[in-house]
Amino acid sequence: MERLPEDVVLEILSRLPVTTLVLSKSVCRSWRSIIQSSLLVNKHLLHMAENDPCIIFQIHRPIQDHYYFVDFACYGEGNRSLKKISVSTIHARLVASVNGLLCFCNYSVIHICNPLTRDYVELPMLSRCYGELGILGFGFSPMTREYKVVRILTLGGSQWRSLGMIPYQFIRPQSQVTVNGRLHWISHPGNVTVNNRIISFDLTAEQFQEIPPPDNVTIDRRIFELVVLRGHLCAAVSNISCGLDIWVMKEYNVKESWVKEYMIEGYLPVEFHSMNGRIPFFRSEFRAVCSFRSGKILLERRCKNFVLYDPVHGTFEDFVFERALNRFKMVAHVGSLVSI
């Protein structure tokens, strides 16, 4: 590669899988220098973000804290191959994935890692006091180029900073997504007669703000979830057919831009076909995981099954990995070279 122009080398390398690049660092010093350069790291991240996503699985049973990685970005939506990865966590909760970095929390211990490059950092101990923010968020500010954990800590800093009390109660398990440099959750005001709200946190200004929900949608905490599809903030709401209506905010923070783009009818997985038509649930048990460049949407059911939905033809396909998965936490992930 020494005879090739630098921009050509960067273009070639930026399209390779992260696992290939990590192994290639051992070839020679010049390759290691190129692969660790900020130019390649940023260019590779941009290419991976434009591709189909990857998925990280945190397996809870039969053995806890086993992690697997499936790469749709480099091998397409037909990939069913799971790769075991090493993550240095013990009984930790997977909080979020941002630009290839994972955030974990184990009581008062929080750590960030890149599971593919094995970079790892443990944050200062987190003390919990009555009345303080009871959730964690992890995101990236494109303005300051900083990764932040909410209750706020800028990576590279050594102290937690309190933002004081907030007037929101967040629903558990949290439906947390990151769009436009802002974290988003669903909150409820503690009054059953008032609708729940979508709350954002600006990672640059460090301020909370309400996001207008779609018209004519009651944000019921039992059937409402936030998801990001192709970079857009989306609201997935159970419908009366045991399926999902997915609203897409085409222009961020503009109420009028909400569009009901997907109306997914109820679907009975293969495992229930022998139940003589008796459907064992009365609302959608599906969660929208991610969308592919083909337009298809990957749905997950009860941490057990996967279904690939084709919105053009309105068809479903059981999506079965090469290894059986049971009781897991999963996040859509962008495999990257980002270091901590």
C-alpha positions in Angstrom: 0.0 0.0 0.0 3.0 2.3 0.2 2.7 3.1 -3.5 -0.9 4.2 -3.2 -1.9 7.8 -2.5 -3.0 8.3 1.2 -6.6 9.2 0.3 -6.9 6.0 -1.7 -5.5 3.9 1.2 -8.0 5.6 3.6 -10.9 5.0 1.3 -10.1 1.3 1.0 -9.5 0.7 4.7 -12.6 2.7 5.8 -14.8 0.1 4.1 -13.3 -2.9 5.9 -14.9 -4.6 9.0 -13.6 -3.4 12.3 -12.5 -6.9 13.2 -10.3 -7.1 10.1 -8.7 -3.7 10.8 -8.0 -4.6 14.5 -6.1 -7.7 13.2 -4.3 -5.7 10.6 -2.7 -3.4 13.2 -0.3 -6.3 13.9 1.0 -6.4 10.4 3.6 -3.6 10.8 4.1 -0.2 12.5 3.0 1.8 9.4 -0.3 -0.1 9.2 -0.9 0.3 12.9 -0.2 4.1 12.6 -2.7 4.4 9.7 -5.4 2.4 11.4 -5.2 4.3 14.6 -5.1 7.7 12.9 -8.1 10.0 13.5 -8.5 10.4 9.8 -9.3 6.7 9.3 -11.3 6.4 12.6 -13.6 9.2 11.5 -13.9 8.1 7.9 -14.6 4.5 8.9 -17.3 5.6 11.4 -19.1 7.6 8.7 -19.1 4.7 6.3 -20.3 2.2 9.0 -23.1 4.6 10.0 -24.4 4.7 6.4 -24.4 0.9 6.2 -26.8 -1.6 7.8 -26.3 -1.6 11.6 -24.6 -4.3 13.8 -26.2 -5.7 16.9 -24.7 -6.5 20.3 -26.3 -9.2 22.4 -25.9 -9.4 26.2 -27.0 -12.9 27.1 -28.6 -13.5 30.5 -29.3 -17.3 30.2 -28.1 -20.0 30.6 -24.8 -18.2 31.4 -24.9 -14.5 32.4 -22.7 -11.8 30.8 -21.9 -13.6 27.6 -21.7 -11.2 24.6 -22.2 -11.8 20.9 -21.9 -9.6 17.8 -23.6 -9.8 14.5 -22.3 -7.7 11.6 -25.0 -6.6 9.1 -22.9 -3.6 8.1 -20.3 -5.6 6.1 -22.2 -8.8 5.4 -25.8 -7.6 4.8 -29.1 -8.4 6.3 -28.7 -12.1 5.3 -26.0 -12.6 7.8 -26.9 -15.0 10.6 -23.4 -15.5 12.0 -22.9 -14.6 15.7 -19.4 -13.9 16.9 -18.5 -14.1 20.6 -16.8 -11.1 21.9 -15.0 -10.4 25.2 -16.4 -7.6 27.4 -14.9 -7.0 30.9 -18.2 -6.8 32.8 -19.6 -8.7 35.7 -23.4 -8.6 36.3 -23.5 -5.1 34.6 -26.5 -3.5 32.9 -26.0 -2.5 29.3 -27.1 1.1 29.1 -26.5 2.2 25.5 -24.4 2.1 22.4 -22.9 5.2 20.8 -20.5 5.4 17.9 -19.2 1.9 18.7 -18.8 2.5 22.4 -20.9 0.6 25.0 -21.8 2.0 28.4 -22.3 -0.5 31.3 -23.5 0.1 34.9 -23.0 -2.2 37.8 -24.6 -0.4 40.8 -22.2 2.5 41.4 -19.6 1.4 38.9 -19.9 2.6 35.3 -17.5 1.8 32.5 -17.3 2.5 28.8 -15.7 0.1 26.3 -15.3 -0.5 22.6 -16.0 -4.3 22.5 -14.3 -4.8 19.2 -11.0 -3.0 19.9 -11.2 -3.8 23.7 -10.5 -0.3 24.8 -11.9 0.2 28.2 -12.3 2.9 30.9 -13.9 2.9 34.3 -15.5 6.1 35.5 -15.3 7.6 39.0 -17.5 5.9 41.5 -21.1 7.0 41.4 -22.7 7.9 44.7 -26.5 7.8 44.8 -28.5 10.1 47.0 -32.2 10.3 47.6 -33.9 12.6 45.0 -31.1 12.5 42.5 -31.6 11.5 38.9 -32.5 7.8 38.9 -31.5 6.9 35.4 -28.4 6.8 33.3 -27.9 8.0 29.7 -24.9 7.8 27.4 -24.5 10.0 24.3 -22.2 12.0 22.1 -22.2 15.8 21.5 -21.3 16.5 17.9 -20.7 20.1 18.8 -18.1 19.6 21.5 -17.0 16.1 20.3 -17.5 14.8 23.8 -19.0 11.6 25.0 -21.1 12.1 28.1 -22.9 10.0 30.7 -26.0 11.5 32.3 -25.8 12.2 35.5 -23.3 14.3 33.7 -19.7 13.2 33.4 -17.5 14.2 30.4 -15.1 11.5 29.6 -11.6 12.7 30.5 -13.0 14.5 33.5 -12.6 13.3 37.1 -15.8 14.5 38.8 -19.5 14.1 38.6 -21.5 17.4 38.3 -25.0 17.6 39.6 -27.7 19.4 37.5 -30.0 19.5 40.5 -33.6 18.2 40.6 -35.6 17.6 37.5 -39.5 17.6 37.2 -39.7 14.3 35.3 -40.2 10.6 36.2 -38.8 8.3 33.7 -40.4 5.0 32.8 -38.6 1.8 33.5 -37.2 0.0 31.6 -36.1 3.1 29.9 -36.8 3.6 26.2 -33.6 5.6 25.6 -32.4 6.8 22.1 -29.9 9.3 20.9 -30.7 11.7 17.9 -29.2 15.0 16.9 -26.8 15.1 19.9 -29.7 14.6 22.3 -30.8 11.8 24.6 -34.5 10.9 24.6 -36.7 9.2 27.1 -40.4 8.7 27.9 -41.6 10.3 31.2 -44.9 10.4 33.0 -45.9 13.2 35.3 -47.4 10.9 38.0 -51.0 11.8 37.1 -52.9 9.1 35.3 -55.1 11.7 33.6 -52.2 13.4 31.9 -50.4 11.8 28.9 -46.8 10.8 29.1 -44.2 12.9 27.4 -41.1 12.6 25.3 -38.2 14.3 27.0 -34.8 15.2 25.4 -31.5 16.2 27.0 -29.2 18.4 24.9 -25.7 17.0 25.5 -24.1 20.3 24.5 -26.3 22.8 26.4 -27.0 20.2 29.2 -30.7 21.2 29.3 -33.9 19.2 29.2 -36.7 19.9 26.8 -40.1 18.3 25.8 -40.4 17.0 22.3 -43.9 17.2 20.7 -45.4 13.8 20.2 -47.4 12.7 17.2 -51.0 14.1 17.0 -53.8 11.8 18.1 -51.4 9.4 19.9 -51.8 8.7 23.6 -48.4 8.0 25.0 -49.3 5.1 27.2 -46.3 3.8 29.1 -47.3 0.2 28.5 -47.3 0.3 24.7 -45.1 3.1 23.6 -41.4 3.0 22.8 -38.8 5.2 21.2 -36.5 3.9 18.4 -34.1 5.3 15.8 -34.6 4.2 12.2 -32.2 5.5 9.6 -31.3 8.4 11.8 -34.8 9.6 12.6 -36.6 9.7 16.0 -39.5 7.3 15.8 -42.3 6.3 18.1 -43.6 2.7 18.0 -47.1 2.3 19.3 -49.0 -0.9 19.7 -52.2 -1.1 17.6 -55.4 -3.0 18.0 -54.2 -5.8 15.7 -51.4 -6.7 18.1 -49.0 -5.1 15.7 -47.1 -1.8 15.7 -47.7 1.7 14.2 -44.4 3.4 13.8 -44.4 7.2 13.6 -41.3 8.9 12.1 -40.3 12.5 12.9 -39.0 13.6 9.5 -37.7 16.9 10.7 -36.3 16.9 14.2 -38.3 18.7 16.8 -41.0 19.8 14.3 -44.4 18.5 15.5 -46.0 18.7 12.0 -43.3 16.4 10.6 -44.5 13.3 12.4 -45.7 10.7 9.8 -47.2 7.3 10.4 -44.8 5.6 8.0 -45.3 2.0 9.1 -48.5 0.1 10.0 -47.4 -3.4 11.0 -50.2 -5.9 11.4 -50.1 -8.6 14.1 -47.9 -11.6 13.4 -47.9 -15.0 15.0 -44.4 -16.6 15.2 -43.9 -20.2 14.0 -43.7 -21.5 17.7 -47.4 -20.5 18.1 -48.8 -22.0 14.9 -49.9 -25.2 16.7 -52.0 -23.3 19.3 -55.3 -23.7 17.2 -55.5 -20.0 16.6 -55.4 -19.0 20.2 -53.2 -15.9 20.4 -51.5 -15.8 23.9 -51.3 -12.0 24.0 -53.5 -9.0 23.5 -51.1 -6.3 22.5 -47.9 -6.1 20.5 -45.0 -7.9 22.1 -42.7 -6.7 19.4 -40.0 -4.1 19.5 -38.6 -2.4 16.4 -34.8 -3.0 16.5 -33.4 -1.4 13.4 -34.1 -0.9 9.7 -32.0 -2.0 6.8 -31.0 -0.2 3.6 -33.5 -2.5 1.8 -36.3 -0.9 3.8 -37.0 -4.0 5.8 -37.4 -3.7 9.6 -36.0 -6.2 12.1 -38.5 -6.8 15.0 -37.7 -8.6 18.2 -40.3 -10.4 20.4 -40.0 -11.0 24.1 -36.2 -11.4 24.0 -36.7 -14.7 22.1 -37.7 -14.4 18.5 -36.8 -12.2 15.5 -39.0 -11.3 12.5 -38.0 -9.4 9.4 -40.8 -7.2 8.1 -41.1 -6.0 4.5 -43.2 -2.8 4.5 -43.5 -2.8 0.7 -45.2 -6.2 0.4 -46.5 -6.4 4.0 -44.8 -9.7 4.5 -43.0 -11.3 7.5 -40.0 -13.7 7.6 -38.8 -15.5 10.7 -35.2 -14.4 11.3 -33.2 -17.2 12.9 -29.6 -16.9 13.9 -27.2 -19.8 13.8 -27.2 -20.0 17.6 -30.3 -20.1 19.7 -30.7 -17.0 21.9 -32.7 -16.8 25.1 -33.2 -14.0 27.6 -31.0 -11.2 26.3 -30.5 -7.5 26.2 -29.7 -6.1 22.7 -28.7 -2.8 21.2 -28.2 -1.7 17.6 -24.5 -0.9 17.3 -22.1 0.7 14.9 -18.8 -1.2 14.8 -16.0 1.4 15.0 -12.4 2.1 15.8 -13.3 4.9 18.2 -11.0 4.9 21.2 -11.7 6.2 24.7 
